Amino acid sequence: MDRAQLPLNALRAFEAAARHLNFTRAGIELHVSQGAVSHQVAQLERRLGTRLFHRLPRGLALTDEGHALVPVVAEAFDRVAATLDQYAGGRFREALKVGVVGTFATGWLLPRLGAFARAFPAIDLRISTNNNRVDLAGEALDYAIRFGDGAWHGTHAEPLLAAPLAPLCAPATAQRLRAPADLLSERLLRSYRADEWALWFGAAGVAAPVLRGPMFDSSALMATAAAAGQGVALAPPSMFARELAAELLVQPFALAVDAGRYWLTRLMSRPESDAMQRFREWLSTEITASEAR
């Protein structure tokens, strides 16, 4: 079908009628009469050569053909609306959707978002947080920042930041800790990654205990529990610099172990947009600067 001949008004009338299953309510939404909506839909049906609605005494019901057309038309209008929104304020803003594991979001990215916005005012950065389990395709993400070994199927992963793990706890708890073996008498807070405490105790030369403490899907939440005196967390001190500086948390032992790092990931099938490239380069520059400091 020639784009110049697309029946846009009829498609809009059909989409509104499909949501309301009522021509009158669709007309109220579109600020036209019930008759105008009915006429537009009938015109579309004639053009397609098929019925889209069953006309019932009390409203409408979609035919099978109508059901098939609804999601296509709705998605098309949503995409047009989203694109037009990017021109708010008289200039184009490119949307960039990034999923970020919560600990990195609060411990590193959040304090720097203002600097990114000032450097790239034309990029509409949209952040969603997760617990390291993320579906790039299903959530329509351009990037995901996650913690691990970089091996995610179908994903290009670029290393961002090392994040060795060390015990973190409240100051009162730290007063009881003189040697790594003293941790055996404390409640050890657990990540869903079950081998981390065993890795740390192995590096410390202490037989790892059987862990029975609470399990968390977020290092940020686990560190909050540790700061409240609920136990000892094994987490990356680099993500809790503010809490350590304020002495809300204490790192009782210098020993830290490498159980992974933070990665910037995208689908291999997803080409980099200009906004994605700028964000990746900005991250690299900021991380280099922070490591130098």
C-alpha positions in Angstrom: 0.0 0.0 0.0 1.3 3.5 -0.9 2.3 5.3 2.3 0.8 8.5 0.9 -2.6 6.7 0.7 -2.5 5.2 4.2 -6.0 5.8 5.8 -4.5 7.3 9.0 -7.8 8.7 10.3 -9.5 5.4 9.7 -6.7 3.5 11.5 -6.9 5.9 14.5 -10.7 5.4 14.6 -10.3 1.7 14.5 -7.7 1.6 17.2 -9.8 3.8 19.6 -12.9 1.7 18.9 -11.0 -1.5 19.5 -9.9 -0.3 22.9 -13.4 0.9 23.9 -15.4 -1.6 21.9 -17.8 1.3 21.5 -18.0 3.9 18.7 -19.5 6.5 21.0 -16.7 6.4 23.6 -14.1 6.3 20.8 -15.7 9.4 19.3 -15.5 11.2 22.7 -11.8 10.4 22.9 -11.1 11.6 19.4 -13.4 14.6 19.7 -15.6 13.5 16.8 -19.1 12.1 16.6 -20.1 8.5 16.9 -21.1 8.6 13.3 -17.8 9.8 12.1 -16.0 7.0 13.9 -18.4 4.4 12.5 -17.9 5.9 9.0 -14.1 5.8 9.2 -14.1 2.2 10.4 -16.6 1.1 7.7 -14.3 2.9 5.1 -11.3 0.9 6.4 -13.3 -2.4 6.3 -14.2 -1.7 2.7 -10.6 -0.9 1.8 -9.3 -4.1 3.5 -12.2 -6.2 2.1 -13.0 -7.7 5.6 -15.0 -7.0 8.7 -13.1 -5.8 11.7 -16.0 -5.7 14.2 -19.2 -7.5 14.9 -21.8 -4.8 15.5 -23.8 -5.9 18.6 -26.9 -4.4 20.3 -24.7 -3.1 23.2 -21.3 -2.3 21.6 -18.8 -4.1 19.5 -16.8 -7.3 19.3 -13.6 -7.7 17.3 -13.5 -10.3 14.5 -10.5 -12.5 14.2 -9.2 -10.1 11.5 -9.7 -7.2 13.9 -7.9 -9.0 16.7 -4.9 -9.5 14.3 -4.8 -5.8 13.3 -5.1 -4.2 16.7 -1.6 -4.8 18.0 0.0 -3.8 14.7 -1.8 -0.5 14.6 -1.4 0.2 18.4 2.3 -0.4 18.2 2.7 1.8 15.2 0.9 4.7 16.8 2.9 4.2 20.1 6.2 4.4 18.1 5.1 7.5 16.3 4.1 9.1 19.7 7.4 8.1 21.3 9.4 9.6 18.4 7.4 12.8 18.5 8.0 13.1 22.2 11.7 13.1 21.5 11.2 16.5 19.8 9.9 18.1 23.0 11.3 21.6 23.5 12.0 22.1 19.8 15.0 19.8 19.4 15.5 16.1 18.9 16.4 14.0 22.0 17.6 10.4 21.4 16.2 7.9 23.9 18.7 5.6 25.5 17.4 2.7 27.7 19.9 1.2 30.1 19.3 -1.5 32.6 21.7 -1.4 35.6 22.3 -3.8 38.4 21.2 -2.0 41.5 24.5 -1.9 43.4 26.3 -0.2 40.5 23.4 2.2 39.9 23.4 3.5 43.5 27.1 3.1 44.2 28.7 4.5 41.0 26.3 5.7 38.4 23.7 7.8 40.3 26.2 10.4 41.6 27.4 11.0 38.0 24.1 11.2 36.2 24.1 15.0 36.5 27.4 15.2 34.7 26.2 13.0 31.9 23.0 15.1 31.5 25.1 18.3 31.2 27.5 16.7 28.8 24.8 15.2 26.5 21.6 17.2 26.8 20.3 15.7 23.6 20.3 12.1 25.1 17.2 11.1 27.0 18.7 8.6 29.4 16.2 6.1 30.8 17.5 3.9 33.7 15.9 0.8 35.1 17.5 -1.2 37.9 17.6 -5.0 38.2 19.2 -7.7 40.4 21.6 -8.8 37.6 18.9 -10.9 35.9 17.9 -8.9 32.8 16.3 -9.6 29.4 17.8 -7.2 26.9 15.4 -8.1 24.1 12.3 -8.5 26.2 12.8 -5.1 28.0 13.9 -3.4 24.8 17.1 -2.2 26.4 20.0 -0.7 24.5 22.5 -1.6 27.2 22.6 -3.5 30.4 25.3 -3.1 33.1 25.7 -6.3 35.1 28.1 -8.2 37.3 29.7 -11.5 36.4 32.2 -13.1 34.2 31.1 -11.5 30.9 29.7 -14.7 29.4 26.1 -14.1 28.5 24.8 -15.9 25.4 24.2 -13.7 22.3 25.6 -10.7 24.1 28.6 -8.4 23.5 30.2 -7.6 26.8 32.7 -4.9 27.4 34.5 -4.9 30.8 33.9 -1.7 32.8 35.1 -2.0 36.4 36.7 -4.5 38.7 34.8 -5.0 41.9 36.6 -7.3 44.4 34.5 -8.5 47.3 35.4 -7.9 51.0 33.5 -8.2 54.3 31.6 -5.1 55.2 29.8 -4.6 58.5 28.6 -2.1 61.1 31.3 -0.5 63.3 30.0 -2.3 66.4 30.4 -5.6 64.7 33.9 -4.7 63.4 35.0 -4.3 67.0 34.6 -8.1 67.5 36.7 -9.0 64.5 40.5 -9.3 64.9 41.2 -12.2 62.5 39.3 -13.7 59.5 38.4 -16.8 61.7 36.4 -14.4 64.0 33.8 -14.2 61.2 32.8 -17.8 62.0 31.0 -16.5 65.0 29.1 -13.9 63.1 25.9 -14.0 60.9 27.2 -14.0 57.3 24.8 -12.4 54.9 24.6 -14.2 51.6 24.3 -13.3 47.9 22.4 -15.6 45.5 25.9 -16.4 44.1 26.6 -19.2 46.6 30.4 -19.6 46.2 31.5 -16.1 47.1 32.0 -16.6 50.9 33.8 -19.9 50.2 36.1 -18.0 47.8 36.9 -15.3 50.4 37.5 -17.8 53.2 39.7 -19.9 50.9 41.9 -16.8 50.2 42.0 -16.1 53.9 43.2 -19.7 54.7 40.1 -20.5 56.8 37.7 -23.4 56.3 34.4 -22.0 55.1 31.4 -22.6 57.3 28.0 -23.8 56.2 26.1 -20.6 55.5 22.6 -20.2 57.0 22.3 -16.4 57.1 19.7 -14.4 55.1 20.1 -14.4 51.3 19.8 -11.3 49.3 19.4 -10.6 45.5 21.1 -7.2 45.8 24.4 -6.2 47.3 23.0 -2.8 48.1 20.2 -4.3 50.2 22.7 -6.7 51.8 25.0 -3.8 52.8 22.1 -1.9 54.2 21.3 -4.9 56.4 25.0 -5.1 57.5 25.0 -1.4 58.4 22.0 -2.0 60.6 23.9 -4.6 62.5 22.1 -7.6 61.0 25.3 -9.4 60.0 28.4 -9.2 57.8 28.0 -8.7 54.0 30.5 -9.7 51.3 30.3 -6.9 48.8 32.5 -4.6 46.7 33.8 -1.8 48.9 34.2 0.4 45.8 30.4 0.6 45.5 30.0 1.7 49.1 32.7 4.5 49.3 30.2 7.0 50.8 29.0 4.6 53.5 32.6 3.7 54.4 33.6 7.4 54.5 30.6 8.1 56.8 31.5 5.1 58.9 28.1 3.6 58.4 30.0 0.6 57.2 33.5 -0.7 58.1 35.8 -3.0 56.1 37.4 -5.0 58.9 39.9 -6.9 56.7 41.9 -5.6 53.7 41.6 -9.0 51.9 39.3 -8.8 48.8 38.7 -11.5 46.2 37.8 -11.2 42.6 34.4 -13.0 41.9 33.6 -11.0 38.7 33.4 -7.5 37.5 30.9 -5.0 36.0 30.3 -5.2 32.3 28.5 -3.1 29.7 26.4 -5.5 27.6 24.3 -5.3 24.5 22.7 -7.8 22.2 25.1 -8.8 19.4 22.2 -8.2 17.0 21.8 -4.6 18.3 24.0 -2.1 16.3 25.3 0.8 18.3 23.4 4.1 17.9 25.1 7.5 18.3 23.6 7.7 21.8 24.9 4.3 22.7 28.4 5.1 21.5 28.5 8.4 23.5 27.3 6.6 26.7 29.9 3.9 26.3 32.7 6.3 25.7 31.5 8.5 28.6 31.5 5.5 31.0 35.0 4.5 29.9 36.3 8.1 30.5 34.6 8.4 33.9 35.8 5.0 35.1 39.4 5.8 34.0 39.2 9.1 35.9 37.8 7.5 39.1 40.4 4.8 39.1 43.1 7.4 38.7 41.7 9.2 41.8 
